[in-house]
Amino acid sequence: MNIKQSALVLIDLQKESNFGLLHMDDVIANSKHLIKACRQAGIPIIYTRQINRKDGIALSKGEPLNEDGTPFYYASHTENIEIIDALQPQDEDIVIDKHRWSAFFDTSLDLVLKSLGVKDLIIGGVVTDGCLMTSVFDAYFRDYDIHLIKDICSASNDGSHMSSLMTMANWIYTLQMYDTSQFIKRLNNESFRHWQCPHPDSLPFTPETMRESYHQLHPGKEVY
């Protein structure tokens, strides 16, 4: 990984709480540590925000609505679209608004990353099985090397969270996956542990074996 060709992309760490996302206290705490470390390393910080217009224009088909016809999630006239207070962007950070799940769909994200000379994409956020996963696949299709920080990700239930991480692990052949503490060690040129895809479909699972397979994502041998 080339730090000078890296960027941190944080997917939708917003105040929206209607999903009932799990372990958000941990997500916020880990994100704070990661952001601080990336700032110290001179890595650009990019936030995305999902926004659904109050008037309903450009909503996804079937987007859930309130009784008054306004969007139930990420409504543009509510504070739910704002970044979580503890993770507020600084003046030099980049904020990209989007209207579909993937951070690359009809946004300037790819243009911004190419302008910055980014090849290594550090990424995490919510929702693991929605906006995060679609963004990661779209990054892969655009030939970025992806460093997924799994403990700053969250979904509304453990099954969706685990299955989406394993799906990405199975089919993004160059994926590298870390816990925050291990990725920070890498930034600091210390020995670190991470998971890297050994071959396609390396984590097959059934409903009965999902949790057992998921535990194989824990970091392996130290890398120096």
C-alpha positions as CSV (number, residue, x, y, z in Angstrom):
1,M,0.0,0.0,0.0
2,N,1.3,3.4,-1.0
3,I,0.2,6.0,1.6
4,K,0.7,8.8,-0.9
5,Q,-1.8,7.2,-3.2
6,S,-4.4,6.4,-0.5
7,A,-7.7,7.9,0.6
8,L,-10.1,7.1,3.4
9,V,-13.8,6.9,2.3
10,L,-16.4,6.8,5.1
11,I,-19.8,5.6,3.9
12,D,-22.8,7.3,5.4
13,L,-21.8,7.8,9.0
14,Q,-24.8,10.0,9.5
15,K,-27.3,10.7,12.3
16,E,-30.0,8.5,10.6
17,S,-31.1,6.0,13.3
18,N,-34.2,4.3,11.9
19,F,-32.2,1.3,10.8
20,G,-31.4,0.2,14.4
21,L,-27.8,-0.4,13.5
22,L,-25.8,-2.6,15.8
23,H,-22.7,-1.6,17.8
24,M,-22.7,2.0,16.7
25,D,-20.8,3.1,19.8
26,D,-17.9,0.9,18.7
27,V,-18.2,2.0,15.1
28,I,-17.9,5.7,16.1
29,A,-15.0,5.1,18.5
30,N,-13.1,3.1,15.9
31,S,-13.8,5.6,13.2
32,K,-12.4,8.4,15.4
33,H,-9.2,6.5,15.9
34,L,-8.9,5.7,12.2
35,I,-9.6,9.3,11.1
36,K,-7.0,10.6,13.4
37,A,-4.4,8.2,12.2
38,C,-5.2,8.9,8.6
39,R,-4.9,12.7,9.2
40,Q,-1.6,12.2,10.8
41,A,-0.4,10.2,7.8
42,G,-1.6,12.9,5.4
43,I,-4.3,10.7,3.9
44,P,-7.3,12.6,2.5
45,I,-10.6,12.0,4.3
46,I,-13.8,11.6,2.2
47,Y,-17.3,11.4,3.7
48,T,-20.4,10.3,1.8
49,R,-24.0,11.2,2.7
50,Q,-27.1,9.5,1.6
51,I,-29.8,12.1,0.9
52,N,-33.4,11.5,-0.1
53,R,-35.2,14.7,-1.3
54,K,-38.1,15.8,0.8
55,D,-40.2,16.4,-2.4
56,G,-39.6,12.8,-3.6
57,I,-37.7,13.7,-6.7
58,A,-35.1,11.1,-7.7
59,L,-36.0,8.7,-5.0
60,S,-35.2,5.0,-5.6
61,K,-38.2,3.0,-6.6
62,G,-40.1,1.7,-3.6
63,E,-38.2,4.0,-1.2
64,P,-40.1,3.8,2.1
65,L,-42.2,6.9,2.8
66,N,-43.9,8.5,5.8
67,E,-47.7,9.1,5.8
68,D,-47.1,12.6,4.5
69,G,-45.2,11.3,1.5
70,T,-41.7,12.4,2.7
71,P,-38.9,9.8,2.8
72,F,-38.6,7.6,5.9
73,Y,-34.8,7.4,5.6
74,Y,-32.3,10.1,5.1
75,A,-34.9,12.8,4.5
76,S,-33.3,16.0,3.2
77,H,-35.3,18.3,5.6
78,T,-34.1,16.5,8.7
79,E,-30.8,16.4,10.7
80,N,-30.6,12.7,9.9
81,I,-28.6,13.5,6.8
82,E,-25.8,15.1,8.8
83,I,-22.6,13.4,9.8
84,I,-22.5,12.1,13.4
85,D,-21.3,14.9,15.7
86,A,-18.3,13.0,17.0
87,L,-17.1,12.4,13.4
88,Q,-17.7,15.9,11.9
89,P,-15.6,16.7,8.8
90,Q,-12.9,19.3,9.0
91,D,-12.6,22.1,6.4
92,E,-10.1,20.2,4.3
93,D,-12.2,17.1,4.1
94,I,-14.4,16.2,1.2
95,V,-18.1,15.5,1.5
96,I,-19.9,13.8,-1.4
97,D,-23.7,13.5,-1.4
98,K,-25.4,10.6,-3.1
99,H,-28.9,9.5,-4.0
100,R,-28.4,5.8,-4.5
101,W,-26.7,3.2,-2.3
102,S,-23.3,3.1,-4.1
103,A,-21.1,6.1,-3.4
104,F,-19.9,5.8,-7.1
105,F,-23.4,5.9,-8.7
106,D,-23.9,9.3,-10.4
107,T,-21.5,11.1,-8.0
108,S,-18.1,12.8,-8.4
109,L,-16.3,10.2,-6.1
110,D,-14.4,8.5,-8.9
111,L,-13.4,11.8,-10.4
112,V,-12.2,13.1,-7.0
113,L,-10.2,9.9,-6.3
114,K,-8.5,10.0,-9.7
115,S,-7.7,13.7,-9.2
116,L,-6.0,12.9,-5.9
117,G,-4.1,10.1,-7.6
118,V,-5.7,7.4,-5.4
119,K,-5.0,3.7,-6.0
120,D,-5.5,2.4,-2.5
121,L,-8.9,2.9,-1.1
122,I,-9.4,2.6,2.7
123,I,-13.1,2.1,3.3
124,G,-15.8,1.4,5.9
125,G,-19.2,2.6,7.1
126,V,-22.8,1.7,7.0
127,V,-25.0,-0.1,6.1
128,T,-22.7,-3.2,5.6
129,D,-25.2,-5.1,3.4
130,G,-26.4,-2.0,1.5
131,C,-24.5,1.2,0.9
132,L,-21.1,-0.1,2.1
133,M,-21.2,-3.3,0.1
134,T,-22.4,-1.8,-3.2
135,S,-19.7,1.0,-2.8
136,V,-17.0,-1.6,-2.3
137,F,-18.0,-3.7,-5.3
138,D,-18.1,-0.5,-7.4
139,A,-14.7,0.5,-6.2
140,Y,-13.4,-3.0,-7.2
141,F,-14.9,-2.6,-10.7
142,R,-13.0,0.6,-11.0
143,D,-9.7,-1.2,-10.2
144,Y,-9.0,0.3,-6.8
145,D,-7.0,-1.8,-4.3
146,I,-9.5,-2.0,-1.4
147,H,-8.6,-2.0,2.3
148,L,-11.8,-2.7,4.2
149,I,-11.9,-1.8,7.9
150,K,-14.6,-4.2,9.2
151,D,-15.0,-2.9,12.7
152,I,-16.3,0.5,11.5
153,C,-19.1,-1.3,9.6
154,S,-22.5,-2.1,10.9
155,A,-25.9,-3.5,9.8
156,S,-29.3,-3.9,11.4
157,N,-28.6,-7.6,12.3
158,D,-25.6,-9.9,12.7
159,G,-26.6,-12.3,9.8
160,S,-26.7,-9.5,7.2
161,H,-23.5,-8.0,8.5
162,M,-21.6,-11.3,8.5
163,S,-23.0,-12.6,5.2
164,S,-22.2,-9.3,3.3
165,L,-18.6,-9.2,4.6
166,M,-18.1,-12.8,3.6
167,T,-19.6,-12.2,0.2
168,M,-17.2,-9.4,-0.4
169,A,-14.3,-11.5,0.9
170,N,-15.3,-14.4,-1.4
171,W,-15.5,-12.4,-4.7
172,I,-13.3,-9.3,-4.4
173,Y,-10.1,-11.1,-5.2
174,T,-7.7,-8.4,-4.1
175,L,-9.6,-7.5,-0.9
176,Q,-7.6,-6.8,2.3
177,M,-9.6,-6.7,5.5
178,Y,-8.5,-5.3,8.9
179,D,-9.6,-4.2,12.3
180,T,-8.9,-0.6,13.0
181,S,-6.1,-1.2,15.4
182,Q,-4.3,-3.4,12.9
183,F,-4.7,-1.0,10.0
184,I,-3.3,1.8,12.2
185,K,-0.2,-0.4,12.9
186,R,0.2,-0.7,9.1
187,L,0.1,3.1,8.7
188,N,2.8,3.3,11.5
189,N,5.0,0.8,9.7
190,E,4.5,-1.7,12.6
191,S,3.9,-5.4,12.2
192,F,0.1,-6.0,11.6
193,R,-2.4,-8.7,11.0
194,H,-5.1,-8.7,8.4
195,W,-7.2,-11.0,6.2
196,Q,-6.5,-11.3,2.5
197,C,-8.5,-13.4,-0.1
198,P,-6.5,-16.6,-0.8
199,H,-8.7,-17.7,-3.7
200,P,-12.3,-17.2,-4.9
201,D,-15.2,-18.5,-2.7
202,S,-12.8,-19.2,0.1
203,L,-15.4,-18.8,2.8
204,P,-18.4,-21.0,1.8
205,F,-21.2,-21.0,4.4
206,T,-24.6,-22.3,5.1
207,P,-27.1,-20.8,7.6
208,E,-25.8,-23.4,10.1
209,T,-22.1,-22.7,9.5
210,M,-22.2,-18.9,8.9
211,R,-20.8,-17.8,12.2
212,E,-18.0,-20.5,12.0
213,S,-17.0,-19.3,8.6
214,Y,-17.2,-15.7,9.6
215,H,-14.6,-16.2,12.3
216,Q,-12.1,-17.1,9.6
217,L,-12.0,-13.4,8.7
218,H,-10.1,-12.7,11.9
219,P,-6.6,-11.5,11.0
220,G,-4.0,-14.1,10.3
221,K,-0.2,-14.1,10.7
222,E,1.6,-10.9,11.4
223,V,3.0,-9.0,8.3
224,Y,6.2,-7.0,8.7
